[in-house]
Amino acid sequence: MLRNREIQILLLIMGSISLTAIVAAAFISSVAAVFVTILSILLIGSSLLFMRWRYRELEKLSVYLRDISNGNDSLDVRDNQEGELSILKNDIYKVTLMLSEHRLLLHRDKLQLTDAISDISHQLKTPLTSMKVMADLLSSPDLPPAKRTEFTHHIRIQLERIDWLVSSLLKLSKMDAKTIQFKKDRIPVKNLIQKALEPVMIPMDIKGQTVSIAGDDDVSFAGDFNWTVEAVINILKNGVEHTHEGGAITITFSENTLFTEIVIADNGKGIPKEDLPYIFKRFYKGKNAGEGSIGIGLAMAHSIIASQNGVIDVTSGSGKGTQFRIKFYKQVI
């Protein structure tokens, strides 16, 4: 402790003051000089003891910080007392908790990234393996023309599936990174629904399904038209896929002072109760998922809606159909 420069300067100042006081007291009387000498020794000694205790506390904090840097964030340095040192201990403890939370978040993100890479690899491996087999068959000179046309068609379908998967993952990554700037245009819901229905009309005609739309023409909300159309398309595709031939899809929309609501319902086979909490999770495929389902459409719809101050809820049951309820709030909630 005595090697510290600040302690040396303090001792020099206190010693000088004490020596001056002793000399001045000696001119008055020898008793006064002795009294001042004893008082100076006690003052300097108590100061040294206090400084020694102070440095020991700082040394404990230093050891505590080294333990934190080594990953041990379970220590509690707080002493619940008054004073600047106690305040410093409390602040260090708060920073420790924050670092611990960040470490847990980073670990969770690492696990999610590992799971996502595994899921993506699995999703890409299946079509790539299929295309490899068909490419080998196409190289055979004895392959009939009909089979050659069939395999070429299947390869094209698999390539489109890979293209859609990669494109969707890129969009989701951009949304996760907050790099997409969603517009705040005034969107008429009727125009939004009509645009979203265009790519699903042919599959609906093939399955003989019907769609009904109900809502006032002046219902609208503030958002990004193109991105919201993509979200609604994914929800509609889910309804078409899980609704039997001749089934019906209903779309209703309304507006009040708090939010604009869009409800998309079908009378299909529904979603089992145990699958409901996970349908917006990426790559999750429930019991009723189609053979070609990837499990990313509803996850994208959820991300797009949530990024525009909206929420999406689902109610369903096996054999009872499914209802998606989308709300775009007019103020941040």
C-alpha positions in Angstrom: 0.0 0.0 0.0 2.8 2.4 0.9 4.2 2.0 -2.7 1.1 3.8 -4.0 2.0 7.4 -5.0 -1.3 8.8 -3.7 -0.5 7.3 -0.2 3.0 8.7 -0.3 1.7 12.2 -1.1 -1.0 12.0 1.6 1.6 11.0 4.2 3.9 13.8 3.1 1.2 16.4 3.5 0.0 15.0 6.8 3.5 14.7 8.1 4.3 18.3 7.1 1.2 19.6 8.8 1.9 17.6 11.9 5.5 18.7 12.1 4.5 22.3 11.7 1.9 21.9 14.5 4.4 20.2 16.8 7.0 23.0 16.3 4.3 25.7 16.9 3.1 23.9 20.0 6.7 23.6 21.3 6.9 27.4 21.5 3.9 27.5 23.7 4.8 24.7 26.1 6.3 21.2 26.2 3.0 19.7 27.3 1.2 21.1 24.3 4.0 19.8 22.0 3.6 16.3 23.5 -0.2 16.5 23.1 0.0 17.6 19.5 2.6 14.8 18.7 0.3 12.1 20.1 -2.7 13.6 18.3 -0.7 13.6 15.0 0.4 10.0 15.4 -3.2 8.9 16.1 -4.5 10.9 13.1 -1.8 9.5 10.7 -2.3 6.0 12.1 -6.1 6.0 11.8 -5.8 7.4 8.2 -3.4 4.6 7.3 -5.8 2.0 8.8 -8.7 3.5 6.9 -6.7 3.5 3.6 -5.6 0.0 4.2 -9.3 -1.2 4.7 -10.2 0.8 1.6 -7.6 -0.8 -0.6 -8.5 -4.2 0.7 -12.1 -3.6 -0.4 -10.9 -2.4 -3.8 -8.7 -5.5 -4.1 -11.8 -7.7 -3.4 -13.6 -5.8 -6.2 -10.7 -6.5 -8.5 -10.8 -10.2 -7.7 -14.6 -10.1 -8.2 -14.2 -8.5 -11.6 -11.5 -11.1 -12.6 -13.9 -13.9 -11.7 -16.6 -12.2 -13.8 -14.3 -12.0 -16.8 -13.7 -15.8 -16.3 -17.4 -16.5 -16.6 -18.3 -16.8 -12.9 -21.3 -14.4 -12.6 -22.9 -16.0 -9.6 -21.1 -13.9 -7.0 -22.9 -11.2 -5.1 -20.7 -8.3 -4.0 -23.4 -6.1 -2.5 -23.2 -5.2 1.2 -26.4 -3.1 1.5 -24.7 -0.3 3.3 -24.3 3.4 2.7 -21.4 5.2 1.0 -19.7 5.5 -2.3 -18.0 2.2 -2.1 -21.3 0.4 -1.5 -22.9 2.3 -4.4 -20.0 1.1 -6.6 -20.5 -2.5 -5.5 -24.2 -2.3 -6.3 -23.5 -0.8 -9.7 -20.9 -3.5 -10.4 -23.5 -6.1 -9.4 -26.1 -4.6 -11.8 -23.5 -4.7 -14.6 -22.8 -8.3 -13.7 -26.5 -9.2 -14.0 -26.6 -7.4 -17.4 -23.6 -9.3 -18.6 -25.1 -12.6 -17.4 -28.3 -11.9 -19.3 -26.3 -11.0 -22.5 -24.3 -14.2 -22.1 -27.5 -16.2 -21.9 -29.0 -14.4 -24.9 -25.9 -15.0 -26.9 -25.9 -18.7 -26.0 -29.6 -18.9 -27.0 -28.9 -17.1 -30.3 -26.1 -19.5 -30.9 -28.4 -22.5 -30.3 -31.0 -21.0 -32.6 -28.5 -20.4 -35.3 -27.3 -24.0 -35.0 -30.9 -25.3 -35.2 -31.6 -23.0 -38.2 -28.6 -24.1 -40.1 -29.5 -27.7 -39.4 -33.1 -27.1 -40.6 -32.0 -25.3 -43.7 -29.5 -28.1 -44.5 -32.3 -30.6 -44.1 -34.7 -28.6 -46.3 -32.1 -28.2 -49.1 -30.8 -31.8 -48.9 -34.1 -33.4 -49.8 -34.7 -31.6 -53.2 -31.0 -31.7 -54.0 -30.9 -35.5 -53.5 -34.0 -35.9 -55.6 -32.6 -33.7 -58.5 -29.3 -35.6 -58.4 -31.1 -39.0 -58.9 -33.2 -37.6 -61.7 -30.2 -36.0 -63.3 -28.4 -39.3 -63.3 -31.5 -40.9 -65.0 -31.6 -38.1 -67.6 -28.1 -39.0 -68.6 -29.2 -42.4 -69.8 -29.6 -42.6 -73.6 -32.2 -45.3 -73.3 -34.6 -43.1 -71.2 -38.0 -42.8 -72.9 -39.0 -39.2 -74.0 -42.0 -39.2 -71.7 -39.9 -40.0 -68.7 -37.3 -37.4 -69.7 -40.1 -34.8 -69.9 -41.4 -35.9 -66.5 -38.0 -35.8 -64.8 -37.3 -32.4 -66.3 -40.6 -31.1 -64.9 -39.8 -32.5 -61.5 -36.4 -30.9 -61.5 -37.9 -27.6 -62.3 -40.4 -27.9 -59.5 -37.6 -28.7 -57.0 -35.5 -25.7 -58.3 -38.5 -23.5 -57.7 -38.9 -24.9 -54.2 -35.2 -24.2 -53.4 -35.5 -20.7 -54.9 -38.5 -19.9 -52.7 -36.9 -21.3 -49.6 -33.7 -19.3 -50.1 -35.7 -16.1 -50.9 -37.9 -16.6 -47.8 -34.9 -17.2 -45.5 -33.2 -14.0 -46.9 -36.3 -12.0 -46.2 -36.6 -13.4 -42.7 -33.0 -12.7 -42.0 -33.5 -9.1 -43.1 -36.5 -8.7 -40.8 -34.5 -10.2 -37.9 -31.7 -7.8 -38.5 -34.2 -4.8 -38.7 -32.7 -3.8 -42.1 -36.1 -3.7 -43.9 -37.8 -0.3 -43.8 -41.5 -0.9 -43.9 -43.6 1.8 -45.5 -46.4 3.6 -43.7 -48.8 4.1 -46.7 -52.5 4.1 -46.3 -53.7 0.7 -47.5 -57.3 -0.1 -48.4 -57.9 -3.5 -47.0 -60.2 -4.5 -50.0 -57.4 -3.8 -52.5 -55.0 -5.8 -50.2 -57.3 -8.8 -50.2 -57.9 -8.8 -53.9 -54.1 -8.7 -54.6 -53.4 -11.5 -52.1 -56.0 -13.7 -53.7 -54.5 -13.6 -57.2 -51.9 -16.3 -56.7 -54.2 -18.7 -54.9 -57.2 -18.5 -57.2 -56.0 -21.3 -59.5 -55.4 -23.8 -56.7 -58.8 -22.9 -55.3 -60.4 -23.5 -58.7 -58.7 -26.9 -59.0 -60.0 -27.9 -55.6 -63.4 -26.4 -56.2 -63.2 -24.1 -53.2 -65.1 -20.9 -52.8 -64.1 -17.6 -51.2 -66.4 -14.9 -49.7 -65.3 -11.4 -48.8 -67.1 -9.0 -46.5 -66.1 -5.5 -45.3 -66.6 -1.8 -46.0 -64.6 -0.3 -48.9 -63.2 2.5 -46.7 -61.5 0.2 -44.2 -57.8 0.8 -44.2 -54.6 0.9 -42.1 -51.1 2.3 -42.3 -48.5 -0.2 -43.5 -46.4 -1.6 -46.4 -48.7 -2.9 -49.2 -46.3 -5.4 -50.8 -45.0 -7.0 -47.6 -48.5 -7.2 -46.1 -49.8 -8.9 -49.3 -47.0 -11.5 -49.0 -48.1 -12.2 -45.4 -51.8 -12.6 -46.3 -50.8 -14.8 -49.3 -49.0 -17.2 -46.9 -52.1 -17.4 -44.7 -54.4 -18.0 -47.6 -52.1 -20.7 -49.0 -52.2 -22.4 -45.6 -56.0 -22.3 -45.7 -56.2 -23.6 -49.3 -53.8 -26.5 -48.5 -55.7 -27.6 -45.4 -59.2 -27.2 -46.7 -60.9 -30.1 -48.5 -62.2 -30.0 -52.0 -65.4 -28.0 -52.3 -64.5 -26.2 -49.0 -65.0 -22.5 -48.3 -62.7 -19.7 -47.2 -64.2 -16.5 -45.7 -62.4 -13.1 -45.4 -63.9 -10.3 -43.3 -62.4 -7.0 -42.3 -63.4 -4.1 -40.1 -62.0 -1.0 -38.4 -62.5 0.8 -35.1 -60.7 3.5 -33.2 -58.0 1.1 -31.9 -57.2 -1.2 -34.8 -58.0 -2.6 -38.2 -58.9 -6.2 -38.2 -58.7 -8.9 -40.9 -60.2 -12.3 -40.2 -59.4 -15.3 -42.6 -61.3 -18.5 -41.8 -61.7 -21.8 -43.5 -63.8 -24.9 -42.8 -60.9 -27.3 -43.3 -59.5 -30.1 -41.2 -58.1 -27.6 -38.6 -55.0 -27.6 -36.6 -54.6 -30.0 -33.6 -54.5 -28.4 -30.2 -51.0 -29.5 -29.5 -49.7 -27.8 -32.6 -51.3 -24.4 -32.1 -48.5 -22.9 -29.9 -45.9 -23.7 -32.5 -47.4 -22.9 -35.9 -45.6 -19.6 -36.2 -42.2 -21.2 -35.4 -39.9 -21.6 -38.3 -39.6 -25.0 -39.9 -42.3 -26.4 -37.6 -44.6 -28.8 -39.4 -47.7 -30.1 -37.5 -49.5 -33.4 -37.8 -51.7 -32.2 -40.7 -48.8 -30.5 -42.7 -48.7 -31.4 -46.4 -45.9 -33.5 -47.8 -44.2 -30.6 -49.5 -44.7 -28.2 -46.6 -41.5 -26.5 -45.3 -43.0 -24.8 -42.3 -41.8 -21.2 -43.1 -44.9 -19.5 -44.6 -46.7 -18.7 -41.4 -43.5 -17.8 -39.6 -42.9 -15.2 -42.3 -46.4 -13.9 -42.1 -46.0 -13.5 -38.3 -42.8 -11.6 -38.7 -44.2 -9.2 -41.4 -47.3 -8.4 -39.3 -45.4 -8.0 -36.1 -42.9 -5.6 -37.8 -45.8 -3.3 -38.6 -47.3 -2.9 -35.2 -49.7 -5.8 -35.7 -50.6 -9.1 -34.0 -51.9 -12.3 -35.4 -53.8 -14.9 -33.4 -55.2 -18.3 -34.5 -58.1 -20.4 -33.2 -58.7 -23.9 -34.5 -59.5 -27.5 -33.7 -59.3 -30.8 -35.5 -62.2 -30.9 -37.9 -63.5 -27.5 -36.9 -61.6 -25.3 -39.4 -59.1 -22.5 -38.7 -59.4 -18.8 -38.1 -56.6 -16.3 -38.4 -57.3 -12.9 -36.8 -54.9 -10.1 -37.8 -55.0 -6.7 -36.0 -53.0 -3.6 -37.1 -53.1 -1.2 -34.2 -53.3 2.5 -34.9 -51.0 3.4 -32.0 -48.0 1.6 -30.6 -49.1 -0.9 -27.9 
